[in-house]
């Protein structure tokens, strides 16, 4: 029977020590010639990043879509470079279903930050006025590179240096910029208390004048029912 075969499959996975989880696809972001796919292990609330069997990001036409739940068998990627501790390599996948009311589901099942931008990533993101925030080894590296956030103010869309950004306007004219890298169509304003997913890009140096590599903070998407 189906349930009997399912039990046998689960026992075999346990013997091989390969993690298997129902995972919810929570984000899909643009990368050069690829898509970065973020997921949430439903039972553990653990954030993971789904890489293919070669250890690379998914293709732009990936089957993974935000809101889907998949049965995933994976191994943790070797030689993880913090803060990108979420990388896993898929060995087997099976689509199960789609999760409705994603906003409510995530608020009830994920770990969520709340407040101004100092509340995200252990307050280790440096924001220059009107500039994209970033993490450096000198300031300190957070324990994770993705997370969910309920901002205490609206975020407004604009174009900065020919790139899509959302701006957070804080107290005393503080201005924090978040590059937008998601697939969802742009909206003019993300209202306060809207659930947002933020992430840290891979380490890089945008130009030779910067003394060390950085992980830039970006906005992956937002959720509503």
Residue pairs with C-beta under 8 A, 6 or more apart in sequence:
10 20
13 20
13 73
18 73
18 74
18 75
18 91
19 73
19 74
19 75
19 76
19 88
20 71
20 72
20 73
20 74
21 41
21 42
21 43
21 44
21 71
21 72
22 41
22 42
22 43
22 69
22 70
22 71
22 72
22 96
23 39
23 40
23 41
23 42
23 48
23 50
23 69
23 70
23 72
24 39
24 40
24 42
24 67
24 68
24 69
24 99
24 105
25 37
25 38
25 39
25 50
25 64
25 65
25 66
25 67
25 68
25 69
25 70
26 38
26 39
26 40
26 66
26 102
26 106
26 110
26 197
26 221
27 36
27 37
27 38
27 66
27 146
27 182
27 197
27 199
27 220
27 221
28 35
28 36
28 37
28 38
28 62
28 64
28 65
28 66
28 182
28 183
28 221
29 35
29 36
29 38
29 181
29 182
29 183
29 199
29 218
29 220
29 221
30 36
30 181
30 182
30 183
31 57
31 181
33 60
34 56
34 57
34 58
34 59
34 60
35 57
35 58
35 59
35 60
35 62
35 64
35 183
36 49
36 57
36 58
36 199
37 49
37 50
37 57
37 58
37 62
37 64
38 47
38 48
38 49
38 50
38 86
38 146
38 197
38 199
38 220
39 47
39 48
39 49
39 50
39 64
39 70
39 72
40 46
40 47
40 48
40 106
40 109
40 110
41 47
41 48
42 69
42 109
45 109
45 110
45 111
46 86
47 86
47 144
47 146
47 147
48 74
48 86
48 87
48 88
49 84
49 86
49 87
49 88
49 146
50 58
50 64
50 72
50 74
50 88
50 90
51 57
51 58
51 77
51 87
51 88
51 89
51 90
52 58
52 89
52 90
53 89
53 90
53 91
55 77
55 89
58 64
63 95
64 70
66 102
66 183
66 184
66 221
67 98
67 99
67 100
67 102
68 95
68 96
68 97
68 98
68 99
69 95
69 96
69 97
69 98
69 99
70 93
70 94
70 95
70 96
71 93
71 94
71 96
72 88
72 90
72 92
72 93
73 90
73 91
73 92
73 93
74 88
74 89
74 90
74 91
75 88
75 89
75 91
76 87
76 88
76 89
77 87
77 88
77 89
80 87
81 203
82 141
82 143
83 121
83 135
83 141
83 142
83 143
83 144
83 145
83 200
83 215
84 145
84 200
84 202
85 143
85 144
85 145
86 144
86 145
86 146
99 105
101 225
102 223
102 225
103 195
103 223
103 224
103 225
104 225
106 112
106 148
106 195
106 223
107 195
110 148
111 147
111 148
112 148
112 149
112 150
112 195
113 119
113 120
113 147
113 148
113 149
113 150
114 149
114 150
114 152
115 150
115 151
115 152
116 151
116 152
116 153
116 168
116 170
117 125
117 127
117 133
117 151
117 168
117 170
117 176
119 149
120 147
120 149
120 198
120 217
121 135
121 142
121 144
121 147
121 198
121 200
121 217
122 140
122 142
122 143
124 135
124 139
124 140
124 141
124 142
125 133
125 134
125 135
125 142
125 200
125 217
126 133
126 134
126 135
126 136
126 139
127 133
127 174
127 176
127 177
129 173
129 174
129 175
130 160
130 167
130 175
130 177
131 177
132 165
132 177
132 178
132 179
132 216
132 217
132 218
133 176
133 177
133 178
133 216
133 217
134 214
134 215
134 216
134 217
135 141
135 142
135 200
135 214
135 215
135 217
136 212
136 213
136 214
136 215
137 212
137 213
138 212
141 215
142 200
145 199
145 200
145 215
146 197
146 198
146 199
146 200
146 220
147 197
147 198
147 199
148 195
148 196
148 197
148 198
149 195
149 196
149 197
149 198
150 193
150 194
150 195
150 196
151 168
151 190
151 192
151 193
151 194
151 196
152 192
152 193
153 168
153 169
153 170
153 192
154 169
154 189
154 190
154 191
154 192
155 166
155 167
155 168
155 178
155 189
155 190
155 196
155 219
156 166
156 167
156 169
156 188
156 189
156 190
157 164
157 165
157 166
157 167
157 180
157 186
157 187
157 188
157 189
157 190
158 165
158 166
158 167
159 165
160 177
163 179
164 179
164 180
164 186
165 177
165 178
165 179
165 180
166 177
166 178
166 180
166 190
166 219
167 175
167 176
167 177
167 178
168 175
168 176
168 177
168 178
169 175
170 176
178 198
178 217
178 218
178 219
179 216
179 218
179 219
180 186
180 218
180 219
181 199
181 201
181 218
181 219
181 220
182 219
182 220
182 221
183 221
184 221
184 222
190 196
190 222
194 222
194 223
194 224
195 222
195 223
195 224
196 219
196 221
196 222
196 223
197 219
197 220
197 221
197 222
197 223
198 217
198 218
198 219
198 220
199 217
199 218
199 220
200 215
200 216
200 217
200 218
201 215
201 216
201 217
201 218
202 215
203 213
203 214
203 215
204 213
204 214
204 216
205 212
205 213
205 214
206 214
